[in-house]
Amino acid sequence: MHSYAIGDIHGHLDQLRRLHDWIAADMARHGAAPVVHIGDLVDRGPDSRGVIAYLADGIASGQDWVVLKGNHDRMFTGFLGDIRYHDPGLRSEFSYLHPKIGGAETLASYGVRNAADRPLAPVHAESVAAVPMAHRHFLESRPAHFQRGEVVFVHAGIRPGVALAQQTDDDLLWIRKDFLEDRRDHGPLIVHGHTAIDTPTHYGNRVNIDSSAAYGGPLSGVVIE
């Protein structure tokens, strides 16, 4: 049994399509398998709208794709739902439209220009009108984790020592230090993203596949046997 996984996409539709081509070629040699997308479809990159549409259309057409929710996906839908929304995992000095978060790039892909440089109220109203409700529903309905055999796929990681059924979305979407520094066997292998590194790396108890597409690096995919 094997599974494919793709790291944090962050609006890079061209790289995502290329990875799917590579995966399709590999499947032709080794057999079909699910493709798990580890979350963070949106923000920072140039075509978040295109990424959402591509993945939603693929699932609707019967592709065996799993798309997980990332913290950036939750921030995006939270902003659309409430102009005052502040994600509990986000540092207090940041907002969704802060340049380090990249929300303005996502809104630009829907035609809302210069979102970070204009008054918030009109930007929010334009964003709510511009983003199709189907895209919002797609992101909001994404699961926070997916288990297949001895592998758990999740965006950020898990709270060590806590059963999977008892994990909170805040940890699954945001955790870093307490998970990254824990060397214990978690039972299943944890495949995650969220923390940008140079290349996919296997640490024994976890595999980080966020290879910094949000910061000019490549989008990476892996196959887990």
URMOBEL-V177582 format. One record per residue. N is the residue number from 1. RES is the residue in three letters. SS is DSSP state (@ for helix, = for strand, . for the rest). OMEGA is omega in radians with two decimals (999 if undefined). Layout:
# URMOBEL-V177582
n: [N N]
res: [RES RES]
ss: [SS SS]
omega: [OMEGA OMEGA]
This chain:
# URMOBEL-V177582
n: [1 2 3 4 5 6 7 8 9 10 11 12 13 14 15 16 17 18 19 20 21 22 23 24 25 26 27 28 29 30 31 32 33 34 35 36 37 38 39 40 41 42 43 44 45 46 47 48 49 50 51 52 53 54 55 56 57 58 59 60 61 62 63 64 65 66 67 68 69 70 71 72 73 74 75 76 77 78 79 80 81 82 83 84 85 86 87 88 89 90 91 92 93 94 95 96 97 98 99 100 101 102 103 104 105 106 107 108 109 110 111 112 113 114 115 116 117 118 119 120 121 122 123 124 125 126 127 128 129 130 131 132 133 134 135 136 137 138 139 140 141 142 143 144 145 146 147 148 149 150 151 152 153 154 155 156 157 158 159 160 161 162 163 164 165 166 167 168 169 170 171 172 173 174 175 176 177 178 179 180 181 182 183 184 185 186 187 188 189 190 191 192 193 194 195 196 197 198 199 200 201 202 203 204 205 206 207 208 209 210 211 212 213 214 215 216 217 218 219 220 221 222 223 224 225]
res: [MET HIS SER TYR ALA ILE GLY ASP ILE HIS GLY HIS LEU ASP GLN LEU ARG ARG LEU HIS ASP TRP ILE ALA ALA ASP MET ALA ARG HIS GLY ALA ALA PRO VAL VAL HIS ILE GLY ASP LEU VAL ASP ARG GLY PRO ASP SER ARG GLY VAL ILE ALA TYR LEU ALA ASP GLY ILE ALA SER GLY GLN ASP TRP VAL VAL LEU LYS GLY ASN HIS ASP ARG MET PHE THR GLY PHE LEU GLY ASP ILE ARG TYR HIS ASP PRO GLY LEU ARG SER GLU PHE SER TYR LEU HIS PRO LYS ILE GLY GLY ALA GLU THR LEU ALA SER TYR GLY VAL ARG ASN ALA ALA ASP ARG PRO LEU ALA PRO VAL HIS ALA GLU SER VAL ALA ALA VAL PRO MET ALA HIS ARG HIS PHE LEU GLU SER ARG PRO ALA HIS PHE GLN ARG GLY GLU VAL VAL PHE VAL HIS ALA GLY ILE ARG PRO GLY VAL ALA LEU ALA GLN GLN THR ASP ASP ASP LEU LEU TRP ILE ARG LYS ASP PHE LEU GLU ASP ARG ARG ASP HIS GLY PRO LEU ILE VAL HIS GLY HIS THR ALA ILE ASP THR PRO THR HIS TYR GLY ASN ARG VAL ASN ILE ASP SER SER ALA ALA TYR GLY GLY PRO LEU SER GLY VAL VAL ILE GLU]
ss: [. . = = = = . . . . . . @ @ @ @ @ @ @ @ @ @ @ @ @ @ @ @ @ @ . . . . = = = . . . . . . . . . . @ @ @ @ @ @ @ @ @ @ @ @ @ . . . . = = = = . . @ @ @ @ @ @ @ @ @ @ @ . . . . . . . . . . . . . . . . . . . . . @ @ @ @ @ @ @ . . . . . @ @ @ . . @ @ @ @ @ @ @ @ @ @ @ . . @ @ @ @ @ @ @ @ . . = . = = = = . . = = = = . . . . . . . . . @ @ @ . . @ @ @ @ @ @ . . @ @ @ @ . . . . . . . . = = = = . . . . . . . . = = . . . = = = . . . . @ @ @ . . . . . = = = = .]
omega: [3.08 3.12 3.05 3.08 -3.13 -3.07 -3.06 -2.98 3.08 2.99 -3.09 -3.08 -3.12 3.12 3.13 3.12 3.14 3.11 3.11 3.06 3.12 -3.14 3.11 3.11 3.12 3.10 -3.14 3.13 -2.94 3.11 -3.10 3.13 3.09 3.06 -3.09 3.08 -2.85 3.10 -2.96 3.05 -2.91 3.02 3.06 -3.13 -2.93 -2.98 3.11 3.11 -3.14 3.13 -3.14 -3.12 -3.12 -3.10 3.12 3.13 3.13 3.11 3.14 -3.12 3.06 3.09 3.13 -3.10 3.00 3.12 3.13 3.12 3.03 -3.13 3.12 3.08 3.12 3.10 -3.13 -3.12 3.07 3.10 -3.13 -3.10 -3.06 -3.11 -3.12 -3.05 3.01 -3.07 -3.10 3.11 -3.06 3.12 -2.98 -3.09 -3.14 2.98 -3.12 -3.10 3.06 -3.10 -3.13 -3.12 3.05 3.13 -3.14 3.11 3.09 -3.14 3.11 3.13 3.05 3.10 3.10 -2.97 3.01 -3.03 -3.09 -3.03 -3.10 3.09 -3.00 -3.03 3.12 3.09 3.14 -3.13 3.10 -3.11 3.13 3.13 -3.01 -3.05 3.13 3.12 3.12 3.11 3.11 3.14 3.13 -3.13 -3.10 -3.08 3.14 3.05 -3.14 3.09 3.13 3.14 3.05 -3.10 -3.07 -3.11 3.00 3.09 -3.08 -3.06 -3.01 -3.06 3.13 2.99 -3.10 3.09 -3.14 3.14 -3.08 -3.13 -3.11 -3.14 3.09 3.08 3.13 3.09 -3.09 -3.10 -2.96 -2.94 3.03 -2.89 -3.04 3.10 -3.04 -3.09 -3.12 -3.07 -3.09 3.01 -3.14 -3.00 3.02 2.98 -3.13 3.07 -2.97 3.03 2.99 3.14 -3.00 3.06 -3.05 -3.04 3.10 -3.02 3.10 -3.09 -3.14 3.13 -3.11 3.07 3.09 -3.10 3.05 -3.09 2.92 3.06 3.13 -3.04 3.10 3.09 3.13 2.91 -3.04 3.01 3.11 2.97 -3.14 3.12 999]
